[in-house]
Amino acid sequence: MYFTDRGIEELQSRRGDETVTLAWLADRLGEFVDTNPEFEVQIERFATWLARLDDDDDEV
């Protein structure tokens, strides 16, 4: 288990039954970066990865 899996597991156990929109998630990620600017690059990469999940490899 990776260290980060603990946070993912906590998220799933605490909020796994909730339904959220991607707009809500984007707002939370923006708030996180505002309070933790040292994570801006990682959050940007994660958001870009999420945004492009359905892209065909040929289009990238």
NUZALO-26904 format. One record per residue (C-alpha): x, y, z; residue number from 1. Coordinates in Angstrom, 2 decimals. Layout:
<c1->X | c2->Y | c3->Z | n->NUM>
...
***
This chain:
<c1->0.00 | c2->0.00 | c3->0.00 | n->1>
<c1->1.29 | c2->3.43 | c3->-0.89 | n->2>
<c1->1.16 | c2->6.14 | c3->1.77 | n->3>
<c1->-1.30 | c2->8.09 | c3->-0.40 | n->4>
<c1->-3.68 | c2->5.13 | c3->-0.41 | n->5>
<c1->-4.59 | c2->5.96 | c3->3.18 | n->6>
<c1->-5.97 | c2->9.33 | c3->2.16 | n->7>
<c1->-7.81 | c2->7.78 | c3->-0.77 | n->8>
<c1->-9.30 | c2->5.12 | c3->1.50 | n->9>
<c1->-10.37 | c2->7.75 | c3->4.03 | n->10>
<c1->-12.02 | c2->9.77 | c3->1.28 | n->11>
<c1->-13.87 | c2->6.71 | c3->0.09 | n->12>
<c1->-15.01 | c2->5.66 | c3->3.55 | n->13>
<c1->-16.09 | c2->9.14 | c3->4.66 | n->14>
<c1->-17.58 | c2->10.50 | c3->1.44 | n->15>
<c1->-17.91 | c2->7.52 | c3->-0.88 | n->16>
<c1->-21.70 | c2->7.58 | c3->-0.88 | n->17>
<c1->-21.91 | c2->11.24 | c3->-1.91 | n->18>
<c1->-22.57 | c2->12.45 | c3->-5.42 | n->19>
<c1->-20.53 | c2->15.46 | c3->-6.56 | n->20>
<c1->-20.09 | c2->17.31 | c3->-9.80 | n->21>
<c1->-16.82 | c2->17.92 | c3->-11.54 | n->22>
<c1->-17.45 | c2->21.64 | c3->-11.04 | n->23>
<c1->-17.57 | c2->21.04 | c3->-7.28 | n->24>
<c1->-14.35 | c2->19.03 | c3->-7.47 | n->25>
<c1->-12.65 | c2->21.74 | c3->-9.54 | n->26>
<c1->-13.66 | c2->24.33 | c3->-6.93 | n->27>
<c1->-12.23 | c2->22.21 | c3->-4.10 | n->28>
<c1->-8.98 | c2->21.66 | c3->-6.03 | n->29>
<c1->-8.73 | c2->25.42 | c3->-6.60 | n->30>
<c1->-9.27 | c2->26.06 | c3->-2.88 | n->31>
<c1->-6.61 | c2->23.49 | c3->-2.04 | n->32>
<c1->-4.06 | c2->25.16 | c3->-4.32 | n->33>
<c1->-4.95 | c2->28.58 | c3->-2.89 | n->34>
<c1->-4.09 | c2->27.37 | c3->0.62 | n->35>
<c1->-1.25 | c2->25.04 | c3->-0.47 | n->36>
<c1->0.47 | c2->26.71 | c3->-3.45 | n->37>
<c1->3.40 | c2->24.30 | c3->-3.23 | n->38>
<c1->1.09 | c2->21.63 | c3->-4.67 | n->39>
<c1->0.03 | c2->23.67 | c3->-7.70 | n->40>
<c1->1.99 | c2->21.59 | c3->-10.23 | n->41>
<c1->0.74 | c2->18.27 | c3->-8.87 | n->42>
<c1->-2.89 | c2->19.42 | c3->-8.76 | n->43>
<c1->-2.59 | c2->20.85 | c3->-12.27 | n->44>
<c1->-1.25 | c2->17.51 | c3->-13.54 | n->45>
<c1->-4.02 | c2->15.60 | c3->-11.74 | n->46>
<c1->-6.74 | c2->17.90 | c3->-13.11 | n->47>
<c1->-5.32 | c2->17.61 | c3->-16.64 | n->48>
<c1->-5.18 | c2->13.82 | c3->-16.30 | n->49>
<c1->-8.82 | c2->13.73 | c3->-15.18 | n->50>
<c1->-9.88 | c2->16.06 | c3->-17.98 | n->51>
<c1->-8.21 | c2->13.92 | c3->-20.65 | n->52>
<c1->-9.20 | c2->10.42 | c3->-19.44 | n->53>
<c1->-11.43 | c2->9.78 | c3->-22.45 | n->54>
<c1->-9.04 | c2->11.21 | c3->-25.05 | n->55>
<c1->-7.77 | c2->8.78 | c3->-27.64 | n->56>
<c1->-4.01 | c2->8.29 | c3->-27.59 | n->57>
<c1->-3.88 | c2->9.47 | c3->-31.22 | n->58>
<c1->-5.24 | c2->12.89 | c3->-30.28 | n->59>
<c1->-2.67 | c2->13.70 | c3->-27.58 | n->60>
***
